[in-house]
Amino acid sequence: MYILKNAWISIKRNKGRNILIGIIILIIACAATVTLAIKNTARDLINSYKSAYDKEVTIGFNRENLMKDFNPGQEENREEMKDRFQNIGNYTISDVEKFADSKYIESYYYTYSINLNGNSIDKAEIEVEDNRFGRKDNQSNYDFTVTGYNSMDAMSEFITGTYQISEIVDNAWDVAFDGNYVFINKELADYNNLKLNDKITLEDDDGNTYQFEILGIFEEKESEDNMSMFSNSVNTIVTNSSAVNDITNSNENIQGNVRPTFIIDNYDNVEKLQEEFYSKGLDSNYILQTNEDLAMSGTSSIKNINSFSTTFLIITLIIGGIVLFVINMINIRERKYEIGVLRTIGISKFELTLQFVCELVIVALISLSLGAGIGAVSSKSISNNLLENEISNSQEKTEEIGRNFGKEGRVGGDFKGKGMPVVQAYTSIDAVVDVKVLVELLGIGLSLVLVSSIASMVSIQRFSPLTILKERS
């Protein structure tokens, strides 16, 4: 106890020197608190961006496998390659459901597309001779591509803004996924003088007809490389997967194209999942693909902020440590006679060293407390400024998706995992400077004190009390 008492008396007696040390530690504490808060904010942002995308797996062609041993210079190789593509085994909705029955898959959705011809409506087309290739546009054997979605999550063209609803029936989304309802391109609607609630009839190659009611009209975002009079989706008719499935079940001659997306629990399980798919009958010419690169692309700039704040913190600590070390060396030289007296009256080297360290620890704790408070108040506004742009972008994207689906202000949470980070402003100081930050700050501060105390520890061990008193006299 007397060591602490002597340390406190010494602090009060040498106010100027200890105030200087306190100011240096205060500045370090403020800088460290703000930096650690920024790192916390950056970490939250990175986690938010990671969770902004579901861990998606899709099925694509294994082009490396298909192109193996292919020599484009030989005619027989080209024919063999053509046969390979034509003979790739297709998969059905029942296959997708079988694939989805896996411990690695959390959920799934899909699109189901078929081709039909018009019965009561005409295909939007205009024949324009292409002088470069000597061919005509719109050479498809069918009039329309009918794409069925099994849920809103599957409607990626609307979520990304490629398609945007311009007209829609009230409460359309309550019935859109159950029944013969469609959304058609505005250009096709204008071409056939169609409006909401009108009915259209399509037919297959065998003359079977299928009637649909128009729930909405959408427009496609213009593509710079589209040289046609109409947009690429002008003859695309959007419906639900149940309607498409009913058509394919009624006529086995209609070939559908299924495009599933599986939501997995971890990217590390993709290889295991792929082997499981192969064992369940997936053709080896298919391969599983993920959106991992896309999910991580939004974190690069935030990682730079995190890296910069770490570098700044290290530089601050190095400079602060050096300054404190030098001040302590000067302090020891100035108190050399005091050390000699204390040693002469019987204070051991250990006790004396402990007293000097206690002095620094007391000053450090006071300064760290003040620095943490000042830094915490500052870090809240600094962190919110960093988040401001992300919050604004998140809100804008939420509103944009709402407009794409023809519903203003649609709740963004409906599309969690579709590229929207969930970012919120900090409303309290402890949300930015939490217990972890305070513990880290305390560790940093005490580490600096111990490092800077090395000067006093070494000097006290080297000093001889008789020599000190003799030099003084």
N, C-alpha and C positions, 0 to 999 in steps of 0.2 A: 504493500500500500504506500509505503514511504517513497517508493520509486515514482509512482504516479503523482504523488504530492510534489516531489522535487521537479518532475517534468512540467507540471502545471505552473509552478513558481517560475521556472526558467522561461516558459512561453510568455508569461506576463512581463518578465523583466526584459526580454529581448523582443519587444513588440514589432519594431520596424522590420527586423529580419524575418520573423514569422509571418507578418502580413504579406511580405513579398513572396514567400514560399506559398502562402495561402492563395494569393492572386494567381500565381502560375498554375497551381493545382485546380483552382476554380475555372480558369480558361480551358484547361485540359478536360475537366469534367463536363463543361458546357459543350465543347466540341465533340467529346465522346458520346454524350447523351443524344445529341442531334444526329450524329452519324449512326449510332446503333438504332435510333428510331427510324432513320431512312432505310437502313438495312431491313428492319422489321416490315416497313411499308413495301419495300421491293419484294420481300419474301411473300407477303400477302398477295401482291399483284401477280407474281409468278404462279403461285398456287391457284389464283383466280383464273388466270389464262389457261393453265393446265386443265382445270375443271370446266372451262368454257366449251370444250369439245368432248363429246362422248368418245370413248375409245372404240372407233369404228373399224370393222373388217368387211371388205367386199371381195367378191370373186372376180378375178380377171384372167386373161390369157397368160399362160406361161410362154412368153415369146421366145425366151432362150431355149426352151425345150422344143418349140415348134421350128425354130430356125436352125437347129442342130444339123450339121452335115449338109446344109443347103448351099448349093452353088448356083448363083443367079445366071451364070453364063451358059448353063446347060438346059435345053428345053425339057428334058425328062425330069430334071430337078424341079422346074417350075410347075409341071403337072403334078408331081408328087406333093409339092407344097400346097397346091390347090386342093388336092384330095385330103390332105391332113386337116385343113381348115373345115372342109365340108363334112368330114366324118367325126368331128369332135362331139362327144356325147353331150346332149343337152340335159338340163335338169328342170324339174317341175316344182310346183308349189309344195307338193307332198315331200319332195326331196329337201326343199328348204326347211320345212317343218321338222324333218328328220335331222337335218344338220343342226338346227337350233336347239335340239334336245341334248344339250351339253352342259357340263358343270362350269365351263369357261364362259358361257354366254349368258348375259343378264336379260337381254331383250333383243328384238329384231323387228324390222319392217321391210317392205319391199314394194316394187312397182311391177305391174304385170301388163305387158303391151301386146296388142294384136293389130293386124291390118284388115280393114274393111273398106268396102266401096260405098259410095253415096247412092241413096235411093230417092229421098225427097230433097236432098241438097246437092249442090255441085262443088266439086273440088276447085279451090281457088288456084288458078294457074294462068300464065300467059307465056306463050312460046316465044322465047327470045333466042335467036341464033347466036351462038358463041363463036365469034370469028377465029379465036385462037385454037379451038379444039374441034370445031365443026360439029358440035352437038347441040341439043336443045335441053332447056331446063325441064324439071319436073318429069323425069322419065320413070318414076316409080310405077310398078305394076298395079298398085292399089291407090285408091283415092285418099284414104285417111289412116293415120296411126292413132289408135285408141289406147291411151295410157291410163291404167288403173292404179291408184294409190290405196294402200290399206290403212293409212293414217296420215295425219298432218305432218308427222315427223318425216315421212317418206317424200313429202312434196318439196324437195330441195330447190327446185327452180323458183318456187315462190319464196322460200326462206331466204335465198341468196339475192332475190330481186330480179332474176332473169325474166320471170313472169310477174305481172302485177294485175290484180283484179281492178277493173275500171267500173263495172256494174255488177251488182249481186242482189239476189232475192233476199228479203228479210229472213233471218233464221236459217239461211241456206246450209250453214255448217252443222246444223242439228240433224239434217237428213242426208247430207252429201255422201256419206260412206255406207249407205244402205238403200239400194234401189237404182233404177235406171235414170240417173241424173248426170248431167255433163256441164263442163265449162268449155267454152269455145273461144278461139282467137277473134278479136274484134274485126280483123280484116276479113275473116271468113264470114262473120255475122253480116258485115256490110255487103260483102259479095253476094250473099244469098238473101239480104233484106230480112235478117232474123233479129229477134229481140228476146228479152227475158220471158220465161215461161212458155216460149214456143216449143213445139215438139219437132224432132228431126228423126228420120228413119235411115238406118244404114243396112247394108246387106253383105252377105259373104259370097264366096264363089259358087255355092250351091243354090243361091237364090233365097236363102232364109233371111228374113228381115228382123231388125231389132230397133225398137223405138225408145228414144230418150227425151227427157225434158231439160231445157236449158235453165240452169240455176245461176250461172254467172258468165260474164264476158271478161277475158283478160287480154292484156297487151304484152308484147315481148320487147324487152330492152333492145334497142337497135344495135346490130353488130356491124363493126366497121368493115369486115371482110365479106359481108353479104352483098353480092352484086345483082340479086334478084329484085323484082318489083315488090315481092312480098317477103315477110319475115320468115325465118326458118320454121317457126312453129305454126304457120298459118293453117296447115292441114292436120294439126295435132289436136285431138279431142281428149280432154281430161275427164276422167270418171273415177269410179272406185274399183278396187280389185275384185269385189264380189260380183259386180256386173260383168266384168271381163271373164271371171271364172265361170259364171253361168253360161256365157256364150261358148266357151271352149268345151264345157261339159256337154252342151247340146249338139256340138258338131266336132267330132274328133279329128276332122281334117284341118281344123284351124290350129296353126302352130303359134303358141304364145312364147313370149320372151320374158323371163323372170329375172329381175335384178334385186337381189336381197342385200341388206346391210345389217350386220350383226354387231351388237354392242357387247364388248367383252369386258372382263374385270381387270385385265392387265395385259399390256403389250408383250410381256415376256412369255405369254402362253400361246402366242400365234403359231409357232412351229408345232406345238402339241396339238393345237386345234386343227391345223392343216392335215396332220397325219390322221386325226380322227375323221375328218371329212373324207379323205381318201378311202379309209376303211369302210365308210358308209356309202361308197359308190361314186364319189366325185371323180371325174375324168382327170388323169394325171397331166393333161394339157392345160388345166386350170391351176391357178395359184392364188393364195390369199394375200390381199394388199391392205395396208392400214393407212390411217390418216395421221400417223405420229408426227411426221415432218410438219404438216399443217398445224397440228396442235401446239408444236413447240416454236413455230415461226414468230408468234407474237411476243415471245419472251426475250428476244435478243436485246432490244433496247433497254429493257428493264434490268437485264443481267449486267449491262454496261454501267447502269447507275449503281447497282449493287457492288460491282467491282471497283468503281471509282470511289465510293464511300469507304470501302475497305482500305484502299490505298491511302486515302486521306487520313483515316484513323491511324494507320501504322506510322505515317510520317509525323503526325501530331504527337504520338506517343514517344517516338524516337527523339524528336527535338525536345519535348518536355522532359524526358528522362535525362538527357544530357545536361539541360539547364539546371535541373534539380541536383544532379550529381556535382556540378561545378559549385553551386551555392553551398552545398553541404561541405565541400572541401574547404571553401573560404570560412564557413562557420566553424569548422574544427580548428583551423589555424587561429581564429580570433578567440576561441575558448580554450586555448592550449593551457593557460595558467590555471583555469578552473578545473580542467581535467587533472592537472598535477596535484592540486590541493585535495580534491576528492579522493584521489588514489592514495595520497599520503595519510588521510584520516581513516583509511581502511576500506573504502568502497572498492569492491572487486572489479576486474575488467568486464566480467559478464554483466554485473549490475549497472555499471556505467554505460555500457553499450546498450543495454535494455532501456535505460532512461532516455538516451538520445533517440532511440527508435520510437519510444513512446511519445516523445515530443512531436516527431514527424507524423505519427499515426493520428494523434489528437488534432493537429492542424489539418491533416488530410481529410479526416472524417467530417470536420466542420465545413471545409471547402467543397468536399464531394457532395454533401447534403445541399449546400447552396447551389452548386453547379448543376446538380440533378434537377432541382426545382426550376431554375432558370431555363435549362435545356429542355425540360418537359413542356414548359409553356411555349417555348419557341418551336419545338418539334411538331406540335399539333398543327400549327398553321403551315409549316413547311411541308409536312406529309400530305396535308389536304390539298396544297398547291400541286404536289406531284400527282395526286389522284384526280384532280379537277378535270383534266382532259379525258382520262379513262372513264370517269362517271358520265361526262357529257357524251362520249362516243357510245357508251352502253345504252343510255337513254335514247339517243338518236336511232340506234339500231333496233331497239325495241319498237319504237314508233314506226320505223320503216317496214319492219316485218308486219306490223298491224296493217299498214297501208297495202302491202303486197297481197294480203288476204282479204282486202276490202273491208277491214274493220279497224277504224281509228282507235289508237290507244290500247291495242290488244295487249294483254298481260304478257310480258317477256318471259316469265317463268314457264309459260306453256312450252317454250322452246329451249329450255335449259339444256346445255350440251350442244347447241347449234352455233357455236362461235361467239356467244355473248358472255364476256366475263361479268361476274356478279361483284361489282365494286361499290362500296359505300364509304361516305365521308366519315372521318373520326369525330365523334360527338363529345368525347371526354379524353382527358390527358392520359388516364391509365390504359386507354385502348392503344395508345402509341407507345408509351413508356410503361411497359408492364413489369411484373416481378422479375422476369428473365433479364430485361434490360438493366434493372437496378442491381441485380446480382452480378451481371457482367461488368457494370461500371464499378462496383465495389471491388471486384477482383482486379480490374485494371488499375484502380487507384492504389490499392495496397501493394500490388506488384511493383508499381513505380516507386513507392515509398521504400520498399525493401531494396530495390536495385540502387536507388539514390543513397541509401544508408550504408552501402558498402564502404564508402569513403570513411565514414565515422567508425565503422567496425574495424577496418584495417588500421586506421590511424591510432585508435585507442589501444589496440593490441601492441603496437610498435612503440608507443610513447613510454618513456621511463620517468616516473614522478620526480626523482631526484634531479635528473637532467633538466626537466622543465623548470623546476623551482630555482635551480642554479642559474639557468639562462635568464630567468626573470629578475634575480637579484643582481 
